[in-house]
Amino acid sequence: MTLTERILARAAGKARVEAGDNVWVNADMLMTHDVCGPGTIGVFKREFGMNAKVWDRQRVVIIPDHYIFTADSNSNRNVNLLRDFVREQNLPYFYDVIDDPKGTWQFDAAKGNRFRQFGTHYAGVCHSALPQKGHTRPGEVLFGTDSHTCTAGAFNEFATGIGNTDAGFVMGTGKLLLKVPETMHFRLEGRLQPGVMAKDIILHIIGEIGFDGATYRAMQFDGPGVAGLSMDDRMTIANMAIEAGGKNGIFEFDARTAEYVEARTKLNGTKAAYEPAESDRDQKFVYESVVDLSQLEPTVACHPDPGQRKKAKELGAIKLDRAYVGSCTGGKTSDFVEFARIVRGKQVVIDTFGVPATPEIVHELQTTRWGDQTIWQILVTAGVQMTENAGCAACLGGPVDTFGRMNQAALKCISATNRNFPGRMGHKESQVFLASPATVGASALTGRITDPREYLP
C-alpha cells in the first residue's frame, strides 16, 4: 500500500485497502474556520438536533483566520457565531481573535490594518496554526473545511479539504465515507540550488501535470531529495497539491518530522502519541515522476491558473504593479527570511505587502536580528508594508478594506500565495503571478518579473 492507502486502511479498521475502494474512515481531527464554520455548524444542528453535542470535543479545532481584520459586519458576525458555538459545546481548541469569550471584536480605525488588533489566543492562518499548536500528527486523518488543509500532509498524515455538509456529518459522527484515491509518485532527488525554493518545486510539478492533473489523486513525495527540505518546505509543497486538483499531498515520515511534531505537541500539551505511516515495497502508483531538484530554476505560474508555468528569467518584459508575500504558502518565517535576503539594503519600487501567517511568525520576525536590524526592520526599511495582523488577508480577496487587496482593474501582482484564478486576490480583472518569496523580492526591486539569482552574492 501507498502512504495514503496505509493511513486510510488503519482509519477504516481494515488490513488493506486499494485505490477505488469506498470506506468509512474515522477522523482524528476536524478543523473549521470563520468562512465555512457557520455553515458547518448549521448543517450539524439541522441534522443532529439543536442540542446535539460534537462527537469528540477534543478533536474539533476552530480557527478564525480568513475575513478577520475588516470593518465588514458580516465577516465579524461569522466569528461571533463561532464563539457562541464554542461556548455552547465547551470546545477547548478555539483560537479566538479576542480574549473575552463573551465579547465582540471591533475594528479599531485608529490602529488601522497595520498594527496588532488581536488577543493572546489568536493563532493566524489555520494551515500554519495547526502544526504550530500541535494538532498535526503522523499517520492520522485530518479533515478541514478548506481546500488547503492538504498542507498537513507534510507531517505524514492524510489531510484533505471537505465541504460544509461533510464537515457537519463528521462533527456529529467522527466518520466520513471516502473513496480511496489513486496515488501519483514524485521522487525527489538532488538539492536545490541558491535562489531556488520549495515553491519552485511545486510550481514545476504543477506545470508538468497541469492544474487538474492530480484530480482526486494522492500526491506522494519521497526520495533522497526530501532530506534537504525543511518542514516549511514540505508544507509549501503539500499545500499546493490542491492546485493540481489533488485529494491530498503526503510526505514520508523521518527524523525531521518527529522532531517538529514532538516539540509542538509537548509545547502545547496536545496529544503526543502517534503512529507514522510507512509504504509497502510493492506499492502501486498511477503515475511516477523523478524530479531532480538541482536542475530546477526560479519558476512562475502565470495568470490565469497555477499550471501556466514559465521560468522567471523568461518573463522580464512583464511589468508589475504590486508584490505580495504571505499566506499559508508564503508567509512562514523562512519565507520572509529569503525575501529579506533579496531586498536587504535596497528599496522596492512597487507597492509591496507582507502578511505573516501567524502571530508567532510576527514575533520571530520582530525579534530575530540580522546585523543591527531585525528581519522586520530590514523589510520595513526596504519599503515593504508589513502588518502585524497575521491572517489570510488578500490571498482570498476578502472585503474591500482587506490589507493588500487589489481593488482596481488591470493590476498585476507577483505573489508568494497559492492561487491565481481570476478575482482571487480582489478585482476580477487583476492578474496574479505566483512565485517564490525570493522571486517576489527580486521582482519588487525592479517592478518586473525578475530571477532572484540576479541579486544573490
C-alpha positions as CSV (number, residue, x, y, z in Angstrom):
1,M,0.0,0.0,0.0
2,T,1.0,3.6,-0.5
3,L,1.2,6.1,2.4
4,T,-2.3,7.3,1.8
5,E,-3.7,3.8,1.5
6,R,-1.9,2.7,4.7
7,I,-3.5,5.6,6.7
8,L,-7.0,5.1,5.3
9,A,-6.8,1.4,5.9
10,R,-5.9,2.0,9.5
11,A,-8.6,4.6,9.9
12,A,-11.2,2.3,8.4
13,G,-10.2,-0.6,10.6
14,K,-9.1,-2.7,7.7
15,A,-5.9,-4.7,7.0
16,R,-5.8,-3.4,3.4
17,V,-7.5,-1.0,1.0
18,E,-6.9,-0.3,-2.7
19,A,-7.5,2.7,-4.9
20,G,-11.2,2.9,-5.8
21,D,-12.4,1.3,-2.6
22,N,-15.2,3.1,-0.7
23,V,-14.5,3.0,3.0
24,W,-15.9,4.6,6.2
25,V,-13.0,6.5,7.8
26,N,-12.6,7.6,11.4
27,A,-11.4,11.2,11.7
28,D,-8.7,12.1,14.1
29,M,-9.3,15.8,13.8
30,L,-11.8,18.2,12.3
31,M,-10.9,21.8,11.6
32,T,-13.1,24.6,10.5
33,H,-12.8,28.4,10.3
34,D,-14.8,31.6,10.0
35,V,-15.7,31.2,6.3
36,C,-17.1,27.7,6.5
37,G,-17.6,27.2,10.2
38,P,-21.1,28.9,10.5
39,G,-22.3,26.8,7.6
40,T,-20.9,23.6,9.1
41,I,-22.5,24.4,12.4
42,G,-25.8,25.0,10.7
43,V,-25.7,21.6,8.9
44,F,-24.7,19.9,12.2
45,K,-27.6,21.4,14.1
46,R,-30.1,20.7,11.3
47,E,-29.2,17.1,11.0
48,F,-28.3,16.1,14.6
49,G,-30.6,18.5,16.6
50,M,-30.3,21.9,18.1
51,N,-29.0,20.5,21.4
52,A,-26.6,17.9,19.9
53,K,-23.0,17.6,21.0
54,V,-20.0,17.2,18.8
55,W,-18.7,13.6,18.6
56,D,-15.5,14.4,20.5
57,R,-14.8,17.9,21.8
58,Q,-11.0,17.2,22.0
59,R,-10.9,16.6,18.2
60,V,-12.5,19.7,16.9
61,V,-10.3,22.7,16.2
62,I,-11.9,26.1,15.2
63,I,-9.6,28.8,13.9
64,P,-10.9,32.2,12.6
65,D,-8.4,33.5,10.1
66,H,-9.9,34.5,6.7
67,Y,-12.0,37.6,7.0
68,I,-10.8,38.9,10.3
69,F,-9.2,42.3,10.3
70,T,-12.0,44.2,8.5
71,A,-14.8,46.5,9.4
72,D,-17.2,44.4,7.4
73,S,-20.1,43.5,9.8
74,N,-21.0,40.2,8.1
75,S,-17.4,39.0,8.5
76,N,-17.3,39.9,12.1
77,R,-20.6,38.2,12.7
78,N,-19.2,34.9,11.4
79,V,-16.6,34.9,14.2
80,N,-19.3,35.7,16.7
81,L,-21.2,32.6,15.6
82,L,-18.1,30.5,16.1
83,R,-17.6,32.0,19.6
84,D,-21.2,31.2,20.6
85,F,-20.9,27.6,19.3
86,V,-17.6,27.1,21.2
87,R,-19.1,28.3,24.4
88,E,-22.2,26.1,23.9
89,Q,-20.1,23.0,23.2
90,N,-17.3,23.8,25.7
91,L,-14.6,23.2,23.0
92,P,-11.0,23.6,24.2
93,Y,-9.4,24.4,20.8
94,F,-10.8,27.7,19.7
95,Y,-8.2,30.3,18.7
96,D,-10.3,33.4,19.0
97,V,-9.2,36.8,17.8
98,I,-10.2,38.3,21.2
99,D,-9.6,37.1,24.8
100,D,-13.1,37.7,26.2
101,P,-15.2,34.6,25.5
102,K,-18.4,36.8,25.8
103,G,-17.0,39.8,23.9
104,T,-17.3,41.0,20.3
105,W,-14.3,42.1,18.2
106,Q,-14.5,45.6,16.7
107,F,-12.2,47.1,14.1
108,D,-10.1,49.9,15.6
109,A,-9.7,52.5,12.9
110,A,-7.1,54.3,14.9
111,K,-4.8,51.3,14.7
112,G,-5.7,50.6,11.1
113,N,-4.8,47.3,9.5
114,R,-1.0,47.6,10.1
115,F,-0.9,47.3,13.9
116,R,-2.0,44.5,16.2
117,Q,-5.7,44.0,16.7
118,F,-5.9,40.6,18.2
119,G,-5.7,39.0,21.7
120,T,-3.4,36.3,23.2
121,H,-5.3,33.3,21.9
122,Y,-5.4,34.2,18.2
123,A,-3.4,31.7,16.0
124,G,-3.5,33.1,12.5
125,V,-3.8,31.1,9.3
126,C,-5.3,27.7,10.1
127,H,-2.9,25.7,7.9
128,S,0.2,27.2,9.7
129,A,-1.5,27.3,13.1
130,L,-2.5,23.6,13.1
131,P,1.1,22.4,13.2
132,Q,2.3,25.2,15.4
133,K,-0.3,24.4,18.0
134,G,0.4,20.7,18.0
135,H,-2.6,19.4,16.0
136,T,-0.8,17.6,13.2
137,R,0.5,14.1,13.8
138,P,1.9,11.4,11.5
139,G,-0.4,8.6,10.5
140,E,-3.6,10.5,11.4
141,V,-6.6,11.7,9.4
142,L,-7.4,15.4,9.3
143,F,-10.4,16.9,7.7
144,G,-10.8,20.6,7.3
145,T,-13.3,22.9,5.6
146,D,-10.6,24.5,3.5
147,S,-9.1,23.2,0.3
148,H,-5.5,23.8,1.5
149,T,-6.0,21.5,4.5
150,C,-3.7,19.2,2.5
151,T,-0.8,21.3,3.9
152,A,-0.7,18.9,6.8
153,G,0.4,16.1,4.5
154,A,3.9,17.4,5.2
155,F,3.6,15.7,8.5
156,N,2.9,12.2,7.1
157,E,-0.9,12.4,7.6
158,F,-3.9,12.2,5.4
159,A,-5.2,15.7,5.3
160,T,-7.9,16.9,2.9
161,G,-10.4,19.6,2.5
162,I,-14.2,18.9,2.7
163,G,-17.4,20.8,2.3
164,N,-19.8,22.1,5.0
165,T,-22.2,19.1,4.6
166,D,-19.4,16.5,5.0
167,A,-17.9,18.5,7.9
168,G,-21.3,18.7,9.6
169,F,-21.6,14.9,9.4
170,V,-18.0,14.5,10.8
171,M,-18.8,16.9,13.6
172,G,-21.7,14.7,14.6
173,T,-20.3,11.2,14.0
174,G,-16.5,11.4,13.7
175,K,-16.7,9.4,10.4
176,L,-16.8,10.1,6.7
177,L,-17.3,7.8,3.6
178,L,-14.3,8.2,1.3
179,K,-13.2,6.7,-2.0
180,V,-9.5,5.7,-1.7
181,P,-7.6,7.9,-4.2
182,E,-5.1,6.6,-6.7
183,T,-1.6,7.7,-5.9
184,M,0.9,9.7,-8.0
185,H,4.5,9.3,-7.1
186,F,7.0,12.1,-7.1
187,R,10.6,11.0,-6.3
188,L,12.7,14.0,-5.3
189,E,16.5,13.7,-5.9
190,G,19.4,16.2,-5.5
191,R,19.4,19.5,-3.7
192,L,18.0,22.9,-4.5
193,Q,20.4,25.5,-5.9
194,P,20.8,29.0,-4.4
195,G,17.8,31.2,-5.3
196,V,15.5,28.2,-5.8
197,M,12.9,27.4,-3.2
198,A,10.2,24.8,-2.4
199,K,7.7,26.9,-4.2
200,D,9.6,26.4,-7.4
201,I,9.4,22.6,-6.9
202,I,5.6,22.5,-6.7
203,L,5.1,25.1,-9.5
204,H,7.4,22.9,-11.7
205,I,5.4,19.8,-10.9
206,I,2.0,21.5,-11.5
207,G,3.4,22.8,-14.7
208,E,4.3,19.3,-15.7
209,I,0.9,17.7,-14.9
210,G,-1.5,20.6,-15.2
211,F,-3.7,22.3,-12.7
212,D,-6.1,19.4,-13.0
213,G,-3.5,16.7,-13.5
214,A,-3.9,15.1,-10.0
215,T,-7.7,15.4,-9.7
216,Y,-8.9,13.2,-6.8
217,R,-5.5,11.6,-6.5
218,A,-2.9,11.5,-3.7
219,M,0.4,13.1,-4.5
220,Q,3.2,11.2,-2.6
221,F,6.6,12.9,-2.2
222,D,9.6,10.9,-1.2
223,G,13.1,10.1,-2.2
224,P,16.6,11.3,-1.1
225,G,15.9,14.9,-2.0
226,V,13.3,15.2,0.8
227,A,16.1,15.1,3.4
228,G,17.2,18.5,2.3
229,L,13.8,20.0,2.7
230,S,12.7,21.7,5.9
231,M,9.2,21.2,7.4
232,D,8.3,24.7,6.0
233,D,9.4,23.5,2.5
234,R,7.3,20.3,2.8
235,M,4.3,22.4,3.9
236,T,4.7,24.6,0.9
237,I,4.7,21.6,-1.5
238,A,1.9,19.7,0.2
239,N,-0.2,22.9,0.4
240,M,-0.4,23.2,-3.3
241,A,-1.4,19.6,-4.1
242,I,-4.9,21.0,-4.4
243,E,-3.7,23.4,-7.1
244,A,-3.2,20.3,-9.3
245,G,-6.6,19.0,-8.2
246,G,-5.2,16.6,-5.7
247,K,-7.2,14.9,-2.9
248,N,-4.1,15.2,-0.7
249,G,-0.4,15.5,-0.7
250,I,1.8,13.5,1.6
251,F,5.4,13.0,2.7
252,E,7.2,10.1,4.2
253,F,8.0,10.3,8.0
254,D,11.5,11.0,9.0
255,A,13.5,12.3,12.0
256,R,12.8,15.9,11.0
257,T,9.1,15.2,11.1
258,A,9.4,13.6,14.5
259,E,11.5,16.5,15.9
260,Y,8.9,19.1,14.8
261,V,5.8,17.2,15.9
262,E,7.2,16.1,19.3
263,A,8.3,19.6,20.1
264,R,5.0,21.1,19.2
265,T,2.8,18.6,21.0
266,K,4.9,19.0,24.1
267,L,4.8,22.8,24.0
268,N,1.0,22.9,23.6
269,G,0.0,19.9,25.7
270,T,-1.8,18.3,22.8
271,K,-1.9,14.5,22.2
272,A,1.7,13.2,22.0
273,A,1.2,9.6,20.7
274,Y,1.2,8.9,17.0
275,E,1.9,6.0,14.7
276,P,3.7,7.0,11.4
277,A,2.6,5.5,8.1
278,E,5.0,3.6,6.0
279,S,4.5,2.4,2.5
280,D,5.0,-1.1,1.1
281,R,7.7,-2.1,-1.3
282,D,5.1,-3.3,-3.7
283,Q,3.0,-0.1,-3.6
284,K,1.3,0.7,-6.9
285,F,1.2,4.1,-8.5
286,V,-1.0,5.5,-11.3
287,Y,1.8,7.9,-12.3
288,E,5.5,8.2,-11.5
289,S,8.0,11.1,-11.9
290,V,11.5,11.8,-10.8
291,V,12.3,15.5,-10.0
292,D,16.0,16.5,-9.9
293,L,16.0,19.4,-7.5
294,S,19.4,20.5,-8.7
295,Q,18.1,21.2,-12.2
296,L,15.2,23.4,-11.1
297,E,15.2,27.2,-11.7
298,P,13.1,30.0,-10.3
299,T,9.6,29.4,-11.7
300,V,6.4,31.5,-12.1
301,A,2.8,30.4,-12.6
302,C,1.3,33.0,-14.9
303,H,-2.3,34.2,-15.0
304,P,-5.0,32.7,-15.1
305,D,-4.1,29.3,-13.4
306,P,-1.3,27.6,-11.4
307,G,-0.5,25.4,-14.4
308,Q,0.8,28.2,-16.6
309,R,4.5,27.6,-15.8
310,K,7.4,29.6,-17.1
311,K,10.9,30.4,-15.9
312,A,11.3,33.7,-14.1
313,K,14.2,34.7,-16.4
314,E,11.9,34.4,-19.4
315,L,9.3,36.9,-18.1
316,G,11.4,40.1,-17.7
317,A,9.1,42.0,-20.0
318,I,6.1,41.8,-17.7
319,K,5.7,44.9,-15.7
320,L,4.2,44.7,-12.2
321,D,2.1,47.0,-10.0
322,R,2.3,45.0,-6.8
323,A,4.2,42.4,-4.9
324,Y,2.8,40.3,-2.0
325,V,4.4,37.9,0.5
326,G,2.1,36.0,2.8
327,S,-0.5,33.2,3.4
328,C,-0.1,29.6,4.4
329,T,2.1,29.1,1.4
330,G,4.4,32.1,1.5
331,G,4.0,33.6,5.0
332,K,6.3,31.4,7.1
333,T,9.4,32.7,8.9
334,S,11.7,31.0,6.4
335,D,9.8,32.6,3.5
336,F,10.3,36.1,4.9
337,V,14.0,35.4,5.6
338,E,14.6,34.5,2.0
339,F,12.5,37.5,0.9
340,A,14.6,39.7,3.2
341,R,17.9,38.2,1.8
342,I,17.0,39.7,-1.5
343,V,15.7,43.2,-0.5
344,R,18.1,43.8,2.3
345,G,19.8,47.2,1.9
346,K,17.7,48.0,-1.2
347,Q,14.4,49.7,-2.0
348,V,11.3,48.2,-3.5
349,V,9.9,50.2,-6.5
350,I,6.3,48.9,-6.4
351,D,3.7,48.6,-3.7
352,T,4.9,45.6,-1.7
353,F,2.8,43.9,1.1
354,G,4.0,41.4,3.8
355,V,1.5,39.4,5.8
356,P,2.9,36.8,8.2
357,A,0.9,33.7,8.6
358,T,0.8,33.6,12.4
359,P,1.4,35.8,15.4
360,E,4.3,33.6,16.3
361,I,5.9,34.4,13.0
362,V,5.3,38.1,13.6
363,H,7.2,37.7,16.9
364,E,10.1,35.9,15.3
365,L,10.5,38.5,12.5
366,Q,10.4,41.3,15.1
367,T,12.9,39.8,17.4
368,T,15.4,37.9,15.2
369,R,18.3,40.2,14.4
370,W,20.3,40.2,11.2
371,G,23.2,42.5,11.9
372,D,22.0,45.7,13.6
373,Q,18.4,45.2,12.5
374,T,15.6,42.7,13.0
375,I,14.2,40.9,9.9
376,W,11.1,43.1,10.3
377,Q,13.1,46.3,10.3
378,I,15.0,45.2,7.2
379,L,11.8,44.7,5.4
380,V,10.2,48.0,6.5
381,T,13.4,49.9,5.7
382,A,13.3,48.4,2.2
383,G,9.8,49.9,1.8
384,V,7.7,46.8,2.4
385,Q,4.3,47.4,4.0
386,M,4.2,44.9,6.9
387,T,1.1,44.1,9.0
388,E,1.2,42.6,12.5
389,N,-2.3,41.2,11.9
390,A,-1.4,37.7,10.8
391,G,-4.0,36.1,8.6
392,C,-5.2,35.2,5.1
393,A,-5.6,38.9,4.2
394,A,-5.7,39.4,0.4
395,C,-4.8,35.9,-0.5
396,L,-8.5,35.2,-0.7
397,G,-9.6,38.7,-1.7
398,G,-12.0,39.4,1.1
399,P,-13.8,42.7,1.9
400,V,-12.6,45.8,0.1
401,D,-10.8,47.1,3.2
402,T,-8.6,43.9,3.4
403,F,-4.9,44.6,3.7
404,G,-3.2,44.3,0.3
405,R,-6.4,43.5,-1.6
406,M,-6.4,44.5,-5.3
407,N,-9.4,46.8,-5.7
408,Q,-8.6,48.2,-9.1
409,A,-8.8,46.6,-12.6
410,A,-5.8,45.6,-14.6
411,L,-3.3,45.5,-11.6
412,K,-0.6,42.9,-12.0
413,C,0.7,41.3,-8.8
414,I,3.5,38.8,-8.2
415,S,2.6,36.8,-5.1
416,A,4.0,34.1,-2.9
417,T,0.4,32.8,-2.3
418,N,-1.0,29.7,-3.8
419,R,-3.9,30.5,-6.2
420,N,-4.2,32.9,-9.2
421,F,-7.6,32.3,-10.8
422,P,-9.3,35.5,-11.9
423,G,-10.5,37.6,-9.0
424,R,-8.7,35.5,-6.4
425,M,-6.9,38.5,-4.8
426,G,-9.6,41.1,-5.5
427,H,-10.8,42.7,-8.7
428,K,-11.7,40.1,-11.3
429,E,-9.7,41.9,-14.0
430,S,-6.5,41.9,-11.9
431,Q,-3.7,39.4,-12.7
432,V,-1.7,37.3,-10.2
433,F,1.6,35.7,-10.9
434,L,2.6,33.0,-8.4
435,A,6.3,32.7,-7.4
436,S,8.6,32.0,-4.5
437,P,9.3,34.7,-1.9
438,A,12.8,35.1,-3.4
439,T,11.4,35.8,-6.8
440,V,8.8,38.1,-5.4
441,G,11.5,40.0,-3.6
442,A,13.6,40.4,-6.7
443,S,10.6,41.5,-8.7
444,A,9.6,44.1,-6.1
445,L,13.0,45.7,-6.6
446,T,12.7,46.0,-10.4
447,G,9.0,46.4,-11.0
448,R,9.1,43.5,-13.4
449,I,9.2,39.7,-13.0
450,T,12.9,39.0,-12.1
451,D,15.0,36.0,-11.5
452,P,16.2,36.3,-7.8
453,R,19.6,34.8,-8.8
454,E,20.4,38.3,-10.2
455,Y,20.6,39.5,-6.6
456,L,22.5,36.7,-4.9
457,P,26.1,37.2,-3.9
